[in-house]
Amino acid sequence: MGLILGDGQKMLDIVETAAKVCGKAAVPPRYLHGMWAFGLEQQGCYKDAERIAREGLAFEPTLGPDAWLDHGMAHALYFQGRDRLEDAERFLKERSSTWSKEALHPFLYTHC
């Protein structure tokens, strides 16, 4: 709901509540880290967003790729400043082969 309303704090509140409910589950729900990273980024918590995104990437072998995770990571890197712009571009180029055409595929290419 927070995403649809453009309310970053609401989105972050919802995802952080879900993360608390899941606790330290061996495998979190798919898309949790992607939406969490994006919510953090929307609130200006770029380093935390990057950390959560990297945490989520570690689950990719089990959960599969998550375009939202890539989206959150790209924003987190980009908004950390000019010094991280090349990191964001490199990350998106490396990840582009994992984007399904049904997901955010066309949208993510606007970020490259």
N, C-alpha and C positions, 0 to 999 in steps of 0.2 A: 504494500500500500504506500509506503514512504516513497518508493521509486516513482510510482504513477503520479503522486502528488508533487513530486520534485522537492520532497522534504528529506534532506540528507540526514538530519538528526533522527527523524522517525525511523528511517531505514536502518540506521546504525543501532538504535534502541532495539528494534525487532531482531536483528541479526545477533546482537550481543546477548539478548535473552535466549535465543536459540542455542548459542554457543555454550551458555551456562547450563542449559538443560542437558545438552549432549555431554558436558563434562569432558573428561579426558578419554573419551571413547577411542578404541584402537583405530577405528576409521570413522571420520565425521561424515555427516550427510554430504552428498555431492552438492556443489554450488555454495556451500556455507562460506568457505574462505573467499571465494570470488565476490560474493555480495558484501562480506565483511570488509574486505580490502577496499571495495568501491565506496562503502559507507564511510570508512575512515578518511579516505581521500576527499570525499565531499565535505568533510568537516575540517579539512586542512591538516590532518594528522598524517602527513606524507611518509615519514619514516616508519610509523606504526603500520600504515597500509602496505608498505613494501615488505615489512617483516611478516605480516599475516599472509600476504600473497606468496612469499617464498615458502612459508609453512604449508600452504595449500598445494603448491607445486610438488612437494614431497609425496603427496597422496595420489598424484596423477597415475602412477602405474596400477593402482587399485581402482580408482574412481573414473579414470579417463580424463581427457582434456576438458577444460572449462573456459569458454571464451570470456565469461565475466571475470574470471581470475586474471586472464591476460589483459583485459580492459582496465581493471583496477590497478594492476602492476604498471601498465603504461602510463596511466595518469599519475600514479605515485612517483614514478621516476621523473616524468616530465616536469611536474610542479615543484620538484626539489631544486630546480634552477637550471640555468644554462649548462652547468657542469655535468648534469645527468641526462641531457638531451640525447647524446650519442648512445648512452645506455638504453634509453627508451626505444630509440630507433632499432638498435641491434636486437633488443628483446623481441620486438614485434616481428621483425624479419625472421628471426629464428623460430618463432612460434606460429607463423602464418600457415605452415603446412598442417597444423593440427586443427585449423578452423573448419568446421563443417559448413556447408552452404546454408543449412537451416538455422544456424545459430546467429551470431553477430557478424558473420563473414564479411558482407559488404561494408557494414558500419566500421569494423575494425580497420579495414584498408584506408579509411579516411584519416586514420591516426598515424599511418606510416609516413 
